[in-house]
């Protein structure tokens, strides 16, 4: 279990550890890829099928594309 930081030193340490994972870079890439997918779906009338045994990334892209297409 994770616990909340008790003081500012703990908060800074936690924030540093979180930022070192570069999660924001991954989110940025995922959003860019979803945007490209949506633009291609709109302009080319393509369809995307994601199988149940595919990687998590595919499911993330399709979910984000759905949100972008139908907010």
C-alpha positions as a printed Julia matrix, in Angstrom:
71×3 Matrix{Float64}:
   0.0     0.0     0.0
   1.05    3.55   -0.66
   0.82    6.08    2.1
   0.49    9.82    1.85
   3.56   11.91    2.53
   3.59   13.12    6.11
   5.74   16.21    5.64
   7.21   18.39    2.94
  10.46   16.37    2.76
   8.48   13.19    2.16
   6.33   15.02   -0.4
   9.38   16.2    -2.33
  10.9    12.73   -2.25
   7.65   11.16   -3.46
   7.27   13.77   -6.21
  10.84   13.18   -7.35
  10.28    9.43   -7.5
   7.05    9.89   -9.44
   8.63   12.27  -11.94
  11.57    9.91  -12.47
   9.15    7.36  -13.97
   8.57    9.71  -16.93
   4.84    8.86  -16.85
   3.97   12.18  -18.48
   6.07   11.26  -21.52
   4.09    8.03  -21.92
   0.76    9.85  -21.55
   1.86   12.42  -24.15
   2.81    9.7   -26.64
  -0.44    7.83  -26.02
  -2.53   10.96  -26.6
  -0.61   11.78  -29.78
  -1.12    8.25  -31.12
  -4.83    8.36  -30.27
  -5.14   11.69  -32.08
  -3.51   10.25  -35.22
  -5.8     7.22  -35.04
  -8.92    9.4   -34.75
  -7.83   11.66  -37.6
  -7.29    8.63  -39.83
 -10.62    7.15  -38.8
 -12.4    10.4   -39.69
 -10.59   11.06  -42.97
 -10.28    7.5   -44.3
 -13.31    5.76  -42.84
 -11.13    3.0   -41.41
 -12.21    0.62  -38.69
 -10.1    -0.64  -35.82
 -10.48   -4.02  -34.16
  -8.66   -4.86  -30.96
  -8.65   -8.48  -29.88
  -8.98   -9.49  -26.25
  -5.45  -10.9   -26.14
  -3.7    -7.78  -27.45
  -1.41   -5.55  -25.5
  -2.74   -3.03  -23.01
  -1.56   -0.21  -25.27
  -4.03   -1.18  -27.97
  -6.89   -1.1   -25.49
  -5.7     2.27  -24.22
  -5.59    3.68  -27.76
  -9.06    2.44  -28.6
 -10.51    3.77  -25.35
  -8.94    7.18  -25.93
 -10.11    7.21  -29.55
 -13.66    6.53  -28.37
 -13.45    9.42  -25.93
 -12.07   11.74  -28.6
 -14.72   10.69  -31.13
 -17.66   10.69  -28.73
 -16.94   13.02  -25.8
